């Protein structure tokens, strides 16, 4: 990731003390462990809009991408940029309602405290476009989207007139 302009590579625990930029950009959450994931039955994440963020272990296993270290790709497109967005993501994982419901699957990883986050400022393109390109590249390499990317913008869409399963 560093050869693609990403910086940081810090744990969520170290994120508040890190020099995260305030500009808009994209970020990636990485799991460096080679061992198979262990999933918690209940998510410790905050309840966004009052909803329990827990997924079933079966759903988590189904979403897992074996061999991939990237577990989530996100964007910071708001007026407060990467620092504010990553701070909200971190707080959500600590059980607070911080308005970051994306990527909540990572908090059900038993080793979520060991995950790393890196980021890249996207001054040359919109964060949404950069995020979409990265997710598309991941999908092309792995056959599916990253483990914790669950929103509609991350899912493949069929071309008009294509056969639907």
C-alpha positions in Angstrom: 0.0 0.0 0.0 2.9 2.4 0.7 4.0 2.1 -2.9 0.5 3.4 -3.9 0.9 6.6 -1.7 -0.7 5.3 1.5 0.6 6.6 4.9 -0.1 5.8 8.5 -0.2 2.1 9.1 -1.3 2.6 12.7 -3.6 0.6 14.9 -6.9 2.1 15.9 -5.5 2.4 19.4 -2.8 4.6 18.2 -4.9 6.6 15.8 -5.9 9.4 18.2 -2.1 10.2 18.6 -1.3 10.0 14.9 -0.9 12.8 12.5 -3.9 12.0 10.3 -4.4 14.6 7.7 -7.6 16.8 7.7 -7.9 16.7 3.9 -10.3 14.4 2.0 -9.1 11.0 0.9 -9.4 7.3 1.2 -8.4 4.8 3.8 -7.8 1.1 4.1 -8.1 -1.2 7.1 -5.6 -4.1 7.0 -5.4 -7.4 8.9 -1.8 -8.6 8.8 -2.3 -11.9 10.7 -2.1 -15.0 8.5 -4.3 -17.1 10.8 -8.0 -17.7 10.0 -10.3 -15.1 11.5 -12.1 -15.7 14.8 -15.4 -13.8 14.9 -17.2 -12.5 18.0 -20.9 -13.5 18.4 -21.9 -9.9 19.2 -20.4 -6.7 17.8 -19.1 -4.2 20.3 -19.7 -1.4 17.8 -22.1 1.4 18.5 -25.8 1.2 17.5 -26.2 3.4 14.5 -29.8 4.6 14.3 -30.6 2.2 17.2 -29.8 -0.9 15.1 -27.7 -3.8 16.5 -24.6 -3.9 14.2 -24.0 -7.6 14.9 -23.9 -10.0 11.9 -24.2 -13.8 12.2 -21.0 -15.7 12.2 -22.3 -17.4 9.0 -22.6 -14.0 7.3 -19.2 -13.0 8.5 -17.6 -16.3 7.2 -19.4 -15.8 3.9 -18.0 -12.3 3.5 -14.4 -13.3 4.5 -11.9 -13.1 1.6 -9.2 -15.7 2.3 -5.6 -14.6 1.8 -6.5 -10.8 1.6 -5.0 -8.4 4.1 -7.4 -5.6 3.1 -10.6 -5.9 5.1 -12.2 -2.5 4.4 -11.8 0.4 2.0 -13.5 3.7 2.9 -13.6 7.3 1.9 -13.5 10.6 3.8 -15.4 13.0 1.5 -17.0 15.2 4.2 -15.8 18.7 5.0 -13.7 17.4 7.9 -11.6 14.9 6.0 -9.7 11.9 7.0 -9.0 12.8 10.6 -12.7 13.3 11.5 -13.8 10.2 9.5 -11.3 7.9 11.0 -11.9 9.3 14.5 -15.6 8.5 14.0 -14.8 5.0 12.8 -12.6 4.4 15.8 -15.3 5.7 18.2 -17.9 3.5 16.6 -15.8 0.4 17.2 -15.5 1.4 20.9 -19.3 1.1 21.2 -20.2 4.7 20.7 -22.7 5.9 18.2 -20.4 8.1 16.1 -22.3 8.1 12.8 -20.0 5.6 11.0 -22.0 2.5 10.2 -19.8 1.4 7.3 -17.3 -1.3 7.8 -18.8 -2.5 11.1 -17.9 -6.2 10.4 -14.3 -5.5 11.4 -15.4 -4.9 15.0 -16.6 -8.6 15.1 -13.0 -9.8 14.4 -11.6 -11.0 17.7 -8.3 -9.4 16.7 -9.8 -6.0 15.7 -7.4 -4.2 18.1 -4.5 -5.4 16.0 -5.9 -4.1 12.6 -3.9 -1.3 10.9 -5.3 1.7 9.1 -3.6 3.6 6.4 -4.7 6.6 4.3 -4.1 8.6 1.2 -5.1 12.1 0.3 -7.0 12.3 -3.0 -6.4 15.8 -4.2 -6.3 14.7 -7.8 -9.8 13.0 -7.8 -12.9 12.7 -5.6 -12.6 10.3 -2.7 -15.7 8.4 -4.0 -14.0 7.8 -7.3 -10.7 6.7 -5.7 -12.6 4.4 -3.3 -14.6 2.9 -6.2 -11.4 2.3 -8.2 -9.7 0.6 -5.3 -12.7 -1.6 -4.5 -13.0 -2.5 -8.2 -9.3 -3.5 -8.3 -9.8 -5.6 -5.1 -12.8 -7.3 -6.7 -10.9 -8.0 -9.9 -8.0 -9.6 -7.9 -10.2 -11.5 -5.3 -13.5 -12.2 -6.9 -15.5 -10.2 -4.3 -15.4 -7.0 -2.4 -13.4 -6.5 0.8 -14.8 -8.3 3.9 -16.3 -5.3 5.7 -17.5 -3.3 2.6 -21.2 -3.9 2.7 -22.8 -0.8 1.2 -24.6 -0.8 -2.1 -21.9 1.4 -3.6 -19.4 -1.4 -3.0 -21.5 -4.2 -4.5 -21.3 -5.2 -8.1 -24.2 -4.1 -10.2 -25.6 -5.9 -13.2 -25.6 -4.1 -16.6 -29.1 -3.2 -17.9 -30.7 -6.2 -19.5 -28.2 -8.7 -17.9 -29.6 -11.9 -16.5 -30.2 -11.7 -12.8 -29.5 -14.7 -10.6 
